[in-house]
Amino acid sequence: MNVNRHYDVVVVGAGPAGLNAARAAAQSGARVAVLDDNPRIGGQIWRQGPGLGPGQARKASKAPLRELHAALQTLPNVTVWPSTRVVAPLARRALLLESVEHGGSCIGYGQLILATGARERLLPFAGWTLPGVTGAGALQALIKGGTPVRGERIVIAGSGPLLLATLATARAAGAEVAAVVEQAPAAALARFTASLAATPSKLVQAAQLTRGFVGLRYWSGSFVREARGAGRVEEVTILRGGREVTLACERVACGYGLVPNVTLAQALGCALDERGAVRVDDTQRTSVEGVLAAGECTGIGGMELARAEGEMAGWVASGATHDLTALRAQRSRWQRFAQRVETAFALGDAARALPPADTLLCRCEDVTIAEVQAHSHWRDAKLHTRCGMGACQGRICGAAASTYFGWPAAQPRPPFHPAQIATLIAAGEASPAQAQ
């Protein structure tokens, strides 16, 4: 068993929010640990991998990551724990971890910053379990991780700006994007596009991602109805303007925006707001003493908002005296942008409509829409059908059930991930609050 450690500040998540939080806290002199379940820092937005070569990657988008990485490497009081998962929170401000490098570990913290990001909202449709069907963000992650897609026909569908980011990644990897299928109506998209004048950088970014929409099928007010194929996806049927259109393809990437990752926050007892995000005050503090939160887990807002919130959380957690005026102004600006995004891409009734009754809702446990719909709340459905008891622990089907039935998010029960017995035993072997 590894010797337990104690840090002044522990940051969970090494994306834009977490890295900015770690830098600010470390610059104040705090001893900082950064935990992330990926082998390399960057999170989902700055995911690093072999999928895109230097000539294909958008170098400008990685500049903030390179800057942060370089800054953290010069700070001897920062320790990065890659390939590390939080298995459970423990008493006396401690976390039970499992990592590739350290195995089972128990670490203590003075202040904890949650920068756990968000996950994709997947809404089932007929054929969504066929090989070749993924989330939009999931396809982006696969490509960045090295999955070859050159020459493949891909349909990207769902809702939100993530579709455009996936479009750019797929094109850069040599795929042929057959269509981008957006559920938001054309009028809402037009209003949103006009509002980008208030954030010129986002207007430029949209133009870069879409290449100005030249040669691109971008269908608004449209939805994926069904994917079909023998052994893997071969075609997809799209409902567009009241008529059905079928496109041949090798992949379908369909995701309806993002939902905050609040599993650890809920387990710690942090209050959530009406959106299901972690509720924070003006200094990014949660309702639990010693716990702060920043980035997408406090509400979907994009990289710029996450960076401002993360830096603010880092300064506050370190206890350093620092003028937060400029950071508050940045946060307010990007919160307004986030609200415009939320309004433009809000799920309409058609997107929330139930798929056919025999469609699987929980693909881990093979539970259909009809089986879940027969119950009045998530706990009842889980007890009677095993929905949400598979490998994803309800992260996918729970979000879909919440969208379809209005059920609140299920309370997490640790361990949050499959863990080795030795790791669970480690929880009782040492007192992290006393280890230095």
N, C-alpha and C positions, 0 to 999 in steps of 0.2 A: 504494500500500500504506500502511495506517495505521501510525503510530508505535506501536511495541509498548510495553506498560505492565507494571509490576511492582507487585504488591500484597502486603501482609503476610499477608492472609487472603483466599482466594477461596472463596466458597460457591456450590456448584452446586445450584440449586433454590430457588425463592422461595415455597415453601409454608410451613406452620407451623414445621417444623423449621429450614428455611433462614433465614427471617426472624428467628426468635428467636436463631439463631446469629449472624447479621449484627449485630443490635442489641447483643448482649453483647460481641462482639469489638470493635465500634466504640466502645462506651462505655469500653473499656479503652485507647483511643487508637490502635488498629491501623487501618491503611489497608485498607479492605474493598471487595471487588467481589462483587456478587450476580448470578449468571447464571441466566436462565430462558428456555425456548423459547416461552413464552407472551408475548403483547404486554403483559399486565398482571400484576402480582404477585398471589399468592394460592394458586397451585398448584391441584390438583384439588379440594381440600376447600373452598377459598375462591375458587373460580373466579369471575372477574368477567366480565360480558357484558351485552348488551342484552336477554336473553331474559325476565327477570322484572322487572317494574316495581317501584318502591319500595313499593307497597301489597301486592305479592305476595311479595316476598323476606322471609325470616325475618331481620329486622334484628339480632336478638340474636346470631345465629350469625356475623355479620360484624363484631361489635364488636371482637374481638381483632385482626382485620385492620386496621381503621381505627386502632386504638391503635398497632399496630406501624408502619403506614405513616406516621402522624404523627411517631412517634419517629425513624424513619429519615430523614425529610425535614429534621429539625433537626440531623442529624449530617453535617457537611461532609466527613467522611472516608469516606463510603459512596457507592459508585457502583453503580447498578443497570443491568445490561445486559439489556433486554427483547428478546424475539424473537431469542434467541441460542442456538445449539446447539454443544455440544462435539463437534468432528469427530474429534479424536484426542488422546491424551496425548502429550507430547513429552519429550525428555530434559531434565535439569536443572530439574525442577519447573516445567514449562510445559504449557500447553494450546493446541491449535489450535482456534480458534473461527470460526464463520460467523454473522453477524448482519445483520439488516435495516439497522441504522443504521451499523455499522462495516465491513460486508463481511467479508473474511477478516482475522483478527487472531491474533496470537500473544502470549499474556500469561503472565507468570511469577508464582509465588506462593511465600511462605515456608511457609504452612500451607494445606492444602486440606481443606475440609469437604464431604463428599458428603451432600447432602440430596435425593437423586434420586427419593424416593418409591417408588410401586408402580404396577403396571399391572394391568389386569383379566385374569383367567383365563377365556378363552373355550374351551368344550368343544363340538366340532362335533356337530350332529344333522342329520337329513335336512331339507334346505331352509334351512339356516342362512345360505346365501349369497344368499337372496332379498332384493331391496330392501325396506327396512322392518324387517329383522332387525338388531339391534345388540347390543352389550353393555349391561348395566344402567347402568354408570357412563358408557358412551358416550352413551346416551340423555340422561342428566342433563347431560352436557357440551354436547350439541347444543341442548337446550332453553335452557340458560344462554347459549349462543352466538347464540340468536335463531331457531332452528328452530320454526315454529308447529306445535302439536299440539292446539290447542283443538278439542274435539268428537271427537277420534280415540279409538277403543277400543284400549287397550294392555294387553298381558299382560307382566307383569314376573316373571322367573323366574331360578332359579339357587340361590344360597346366600349367607347372610351379611347383616349389618346394612346393607350398601350397597343392598339391595333396598328397604328402608324409606326410605332417603334419596331414592332415585329415585322411589318412590311419592309422597312429599311434593312433590318438584319437578314431577312430571307433573300432579298434582292442582292445584297452584298455577297451572300454565300452562293449565288448563282442559280437560285430557284426562280421559277416562273410563277408569279402571283396572278392567279386566274381572276380573282376579285377580292375586294375588301367589302364585307357585308356589315353595315352599321345599323343597329336597331333604332337609334335616335332619328327623329323626323328631320327633313331637309330644313324646315323653318328654324328649328332649334340650332342646327348646325350653322346656318347663316348668321344668326344672332351671335353665336359664339365666335365665329370667324371675325365678325366686325369688332367684337370686344377685344380682340388680340392687339388692336392698335394701342391699348393701354400697356401692353407688355411686348414691345417690339422684338425682344429676344425670342419669345415664343413663336411669333409670326415667322421669323427667319428659320427657327428650328422646324416648324411644320412644313415649310417649303422645302427644306433639305430632306426631310424624311420621305416626303411624297414625290419629290422631283416636280413639284408644281402640278401633280395629278396628271401629267402628260402620259398618255397611253395606259392609264389605269382605270379599271372598272371600280368605281367607288359608289356603292349602292346604299342609300340611306333608307330608313323606314323598312328595313328588310331583315329577315330572320332565317336561320337554318332550321329546316323542318326535319330532315332525315339524311343520314349517311348510309350508303349501301356498298356492299362489296363481298367477294368470296374470299374470306380469310383475312382481308384487310380492306380499308376504304378504297373505293374505285370511283365513286361519284357522290355528289351531294345535291339535295333538292333544297332550294331557297324560295321562301315566300316573299315575293316582291310586288308591291302594289296590287295585292289581291290575286296575283297569278303565280304559278309555280314555274321556276326555272331550274333546270338540272345542268350541273357542270361536272365534267370529268376531272378527276384530281387524284393525286397520290397521298395528299395530306390535307386534313382540315384542322385549323387552329382556331378554337372558339372559346372566348372568355368574356364575361360580362363585368368588366371592371375589377376592382380590388376591394377586399375587406380587411380591416385592421387585424393584425396578429396579436391577440390579447390573452392568449393562454396563460402565460406566466403572470401577467398583471392580475388576471382573475384569481389565480391560485394564491397570490399574495394578499388579496382582499381589496385591490384598487377598485374604486368606483368607475363605472362606465357611463358615458353620456347616451343620449337618445339615438345616436348613430351606431352605437356598439363600439365606440372608440374609448381609449383611456381618457378620463376627465383630468385635466391639469389646470393649475392656476396660472397667473401671469408670469410666474417664474419656472414653469414646467414641472412643478411639484404635484404629485398625485395625492389622493386622500390618505395614503399610508405614509407615516413618518419615515424619512430616510429613503424614499423611493421617488425618483423622477422619471419622466417619460418624454420622448421626443421622436419626431418623424411620423411615418405613416401609421404607427400604432395609436397615435392621438388623433388621426383623421387623415384621409388621403389628400395629399397636397403637393406632391412632386419634390424633386431634388432640392430646389432652392429653399423651400419652406423647411424641409428636413434639416438642411445645413444650418439655417438660422436657429431653429429650435434646439438642435444638438449642441451648438456652441453655447447657447444660453444655459442649457442644462449642465454643461461641463463647468462653466464658471460658478454657477450656483452650488453645485454639488461639492466643489472644492472648498467652498467657504471664503474664496478670495473676494476682495472688494474690487468690483469691476463695473464700469458704466455700461448698462445694458440698453441705453436709449437707442443706439443705432440698430442693434439686433431686434428690438421691439418694432422699430419702423419697418425693417425688412420682413419680419414675421407678419405684420399686418398687411403689407403689400401682397405677399404671396398667399395669405389666407383669403384675400379678396379674389385672387385668381382661382384658387381652389374652389371657392363657392360658385364661380361662373362655370367651371368644369362640371361640378356636381349637378348644377341646374341643366346644363346642355345635354348631359348624357344620362339623366335620370331614367331608370327603367320604366318603360311604358307598360300598359296592361297586356299588350301582345307578348312582350318579353317575359312577363310574369305568369302567362297562361300555362296551365299544366300540360305536359306532353301526354301521349297515350298512356292509359293506365298500366299497360304491361312494360313500360319503360323502366329500366333499373334506376332507382334513386341512389341506393348504396351499392356500389359495384364491388366493394370489399366482401360484403356478405350476401350479395345477390338478392337484395330486397327491392321490390317494385314500388312504383308510385302508389298503386292501389293499396298495397299492404300498409304503407305508412299513413296514407290518407284515412284509413279506417280508425285512426286513433286521434285523441283530442290534443295531445301535447307531445313534445319530444321525448320526455322520460318514459311515457307510456309506450310510445312506438319503439323505443330502444329496448325496453324490457320484453316486449312481445315479439319483436321481429329481429333483434340483434342489429338493427340499423345503427350505424355509428360505432360498432364494437370491433371493427376490423383494423387493418394496418394504419389507416389514416386517422383513426380515433375521432371520426365525425367531422374532420376539418372540411371535407368536400361536401358530403351529404348534409351535414348540419347547416352549412351556409345556404344550400339549395332549399332545405326545408324551411329555413327562416324566411327566404324570399317568397316561397310559394304559400306558406301557411301562417306567416307572421309570428312564428314561435321564437322566443328569446334564445340567445346562444346558450348551449349546454355548458354547465359548470365543468371545468376540466378536473380530472383526477390523476394525480401523479402515480407512477412515472409517466411523463408526457410522451416518451418514446420507448421502444423496446430497449432494454438495458440488460447488461450482464449481471448475474447474481452477485459477483464480486463487487460491482459498483454499488448495488443496493446495500450490501453488508458494510461498505465503506462509510455509509452515513452514520453508523454508530461507533466508529473506531477512533474518532478524534474530535476535539473541540476546536473548530476553525476560528472561533472568536478569540481564542487564546494563542493560536499558532501565529508565529511571526516569520 
